Amino acid sequence: VSEDELQERDDPSGETDAYALDNRKVGQILGAVELGAAERLDELLEPLHAADIADLLEQIAPGERRDLLALWSAGIDGEVLSELDDSLRAEVIEYLPADVLARAVRALESDDVVDLVEDLEPPQQGVVLSALEEADRAAVEQALTYPEYTAGRLMQRELVMAPAHWSVGDAIDYMRAEEDLPEQFYHIMIVDPRHKVIGQVALGRLMASRRDVRLTDIMDEDFVPMPVTQSQEDVAYAFNQYHLITAPVVNEDERIVGVITIDDAMAVLSEEAEEDILRLAGAGEGRLSDGILETVRRRFPWLFVNLLTAIAASVVIAQFTGVIEAIVALAVLMPIVASMGGNAGTQSLTVAVRAIATKDLTGSNALRVVRREAVAGLLNGLAFAVIMGVVGVLWFGTPVLGAVIGIAMVVNLVIAALAGILIPMGLERLGIDPALASGAFVTTVTDVVGFFAFLGLAAVLML
Amino acid sequence: VSEDELQERDDPSGETDAYALDNRKVGQILGAVELGAAERLDELLEPLHAADIADLLEQIAPGERRDLLALWSAGIDGEVLSELDDSLRAEVIEYLPADVLARAVRALESDDVVDLVEDLEPPQQGVVLSALEEADRAAVEQALTYPEYTAGRLMQRELVMAPAHWSVGDAIDYMRAEEDLPEQFYHIMIVDPRHKVIGQVALGRLMASRRDVRLTDIMDEDFVPMPVTQSQEDVAYAFNQYHLITAPVVNEDERIVGVITIDDAMAVLSEEAEEDILRLAGAGEGRLSDGILETVRRRFPWLFVNLLTAIAASVVIAQFTGVIEAIVALAVLMPIVASMGGNAGTQSLTVAVRAIATKDLTGSNALRVVRREAVAGLLNGLAFAVIMGVVGVLWFGTPVLGAVIGIAMVVNLVIAALAGILIPMGLERLGIDPALASGAFVTTVTDVVGFFAFLGLAAVLML
């Protein structure tokens, strides 16, 4: 991005729209596409950052995308490809002439190529791999042997190593002479003769030191080595927790095989948080660029699970049709108890799911947290029992109805709080992602308990 | 952290517990505290990373925390203080002897001191500020004049600048001679005589270049300057979107006043995602270290809003008591329609809220997304209409009841999808955080529409 371009986007008046592609620019681009004005299109796209071009391709309609690519396919480079959402990448690669594709992928670092090809179908994967030079292809194929979502997939193999006996001057001379340094690197890895990392030196530190200082005297020994099979979630956690910029990736023999830099860890952190949010809402991996059928397909399963939950609640209600026929006010008030339980359960459950993800909920505080949730549920339950008791009496003039709804509220809010914390903890222990499955279980519990407590109490006290 | 320490935590068998403090270690630490064994405590805490010590303090009970601090207060350094959760920081600072506190804060970079003092009450803030040296205090006080949650608060003032006419050799000689380089830096900022940034040079690039190369020949002009008043959310977005490592912060005259590095942006990104998740669930800024009353206080408002929503739904039901008395099966089935609507609404709303946060939902695709949501809602509505129609007939043997619930389902799922996308977009336009308020509005709509459609149709078709 040129600076003018950014100044424009940084317009201090439109705070929330800083950096978003503005409508006017999108309109100009689509206008050029419609007119088939290839030169004008180049001119408009040239100053944009690859990430913004990728966003543009995701946001426009499929027909517009086809036309834009037809007119501009020569302009697509590796960076745009690697910024694209997985769901669109295969489609875009289809459009690219073989030579454009080859040029695009050859310009990328190995970790970006891995990221690019790992979600492609075998025929397209083959096309991309065959565009690479022999050594790079071998490196990418090696990376693909590591399980998905692990440090091995995330790392770049390009790194700068130095033996422990080198001085600052040796390292600088080596880097000056080396033709093929990584495009981005912030640390030199200090290794022993078996390529085991013994420390890392930040480039800033190297810069500040005299040529005759030994690397081992300025190296940082508080580095965090990551096993190649470490999950990407744990990699991102470690970067955020320990403020890492670079971390060495090591194989089972503790030999260094690559490095991960913070920008990749940041992308993972943001994806993982996104995934948790969408899973908690039962929206799967939903994306705005999904088509209608894709959207239906992603949301149906959760709605179906919810239907089963709701039917379970209905079965409970069906046991009490006699009371409802006698006192129809129960039908009016009964959704309130269930809904309050559902919401209280969701609060506890969300806090628990995130605390598990951020490793803040552990064996050492689990008991205390469960107790806190139960007592907090009890106190909020009491508060709402009083409020709803009064509402019940004022609305229907029946003190015993007020008592029934009040007691049911206390019971359901305590159960909701406990279910909200115990269910995610249990699922986590069973190795099931608590973000994915907790919601359905918690709602079932709060619906069933809510209707049963309210209607059951009414049957006992009011009939 | 020492390497052994990390090897232990990286135990490949306990994947999900990589990096979490293990129970055994916590037990040993609390054991030492109980025995008053100060030396043993030092020995146990010394190898831990400041972030892990902060987590430990957050996870143990308040009494244990008090005892630990009493025994170990001399060991607390600036890093532990700056890793601590805001809610605990004031409490911990209370315990520290003045000299320990002074030593701790003097060791921090200016951005960390700002982060440390901004949430403290004035008396404590004064104590910390007065512990700083004159120049540092002025710098921190200057930073505090910028609004909270902006680039100005986030940036560090320590940076390395070079004039445009320097060569690589000049820059290296300058850095060697300079006593007071920032502790961490990855780029040199190239500035014109008025301190306007014209490019930045990555240290790796500098290393790889000959001494006589001019900085302007190797500088990167695609840097992203951030105005001091830029919101921290937009700062984090730009780092993630453009894969930045360092960004210059500029004042209204475009002079550079500081830099932001990616590790701080990553922390913001993770906080903002966390905030969205908790707000969507109505759990406020809830944290596991909150006490019981704090938890009650944070959750009550959302539950109260939900109560009003639920009462609104009850008022709708109250209009149809005649139908319910006549056909009690309606009371049994009615929560299903409302609950399906609520869930479908939450799915759309979550996708919309996140798309707004990640700037993927913009003027150029809003219409298409709304259309997609409506059609997806219609299709899922039709699918569940058929399923529930059949269930209704099989369960109660009344075909018209099946038709009523089927039609109500279609209506509610379409409305849910539209409300889920239009309400967050509307709130965003009004300047209200859609994560905070959308849920209550959407549930109100789906409850009211769900009960009204189901019971109203029943009144028309079945009475």
Interface residues (C-beta under 8 A of the other chain):
Chain A: V1 S2 E3 L6 D10 P12 E15 T16 D17 A18 Y19 A20 L21 N23 V26 G27 H49 A51 D52 D55 E58 Q59 I60 A61 I172 M175 R176 E178 L181 P182 Q184 F185 Y186 A202 L203 G204 L206 M207 A208 S209 R210 E221 D222 F223 V224 P225 M226 P227 T229 Q230 S231 D234 Y237 A238 F239 N240 Q241 Y242 H243 L244 I245 I262 D263 A265 M266 A267 L269 S270 A273 E274 D276 I277 L278 L280 A281 G282 A283 G286 R287 L288 D290 G291 I292 L293 T295 V296 R299 F300 W302 L303 N306 L307 T309 A310 I311 A313 S314 I317 A318 T321 I324 E325 V328 A329 A331 V332 L333 M334 P335 I336 A338 S339 M340 N343 A344 T346 Q347 S348 L349 T350 V351 R354 A355 T358 K359 D360 L361 T362 G363 S364 N365 R368 V369 R372 E373 V375 A376 L379 N380 A383 F384 I387 M388 V391 E428 T443 D447 F451
Chain B: V1 S2 E3 L6 Q7 D10 P12 E15 T16 D17 A18 Y19 A20 L21 N23 V26 G27 H49 A51 D52 D55 E58 Q59 I60 A61 I172 M175 R176 E178 L181 P182 Q184 F185 Y186 A202 L203 G204 L206 M207 A208 S209 R210 E221 D222 V224 P225 M226 P227 T229 Q230 S231 D234 Y237 A238 F239 N240 Q241 Y242 H243 L244 I245 I262 D263 A265 M266 A267 L269 S270 A273 E274 D276 I277 L278 L280 A281 G282 A283 G286 R287 L288 D290 G291 I292 L293 T295 V296 R299 F300 W302 L303 N306 L307 T309 A310 I311 A313 S314 I317 A318 T321 I324 E325 V328 A329 A331 V332 L333 M334 P335 I336 A338 S339 M340 N343 A344 T346 Q347 S348 L349 T350 V351 R354 A355 T358 K359 D360 L361 T362 G363 S364 N365 R368 V369 R372 E373 V375 A376 L379 N380 A383 F384 I387 M388 V391 E428 T443 D447 F451
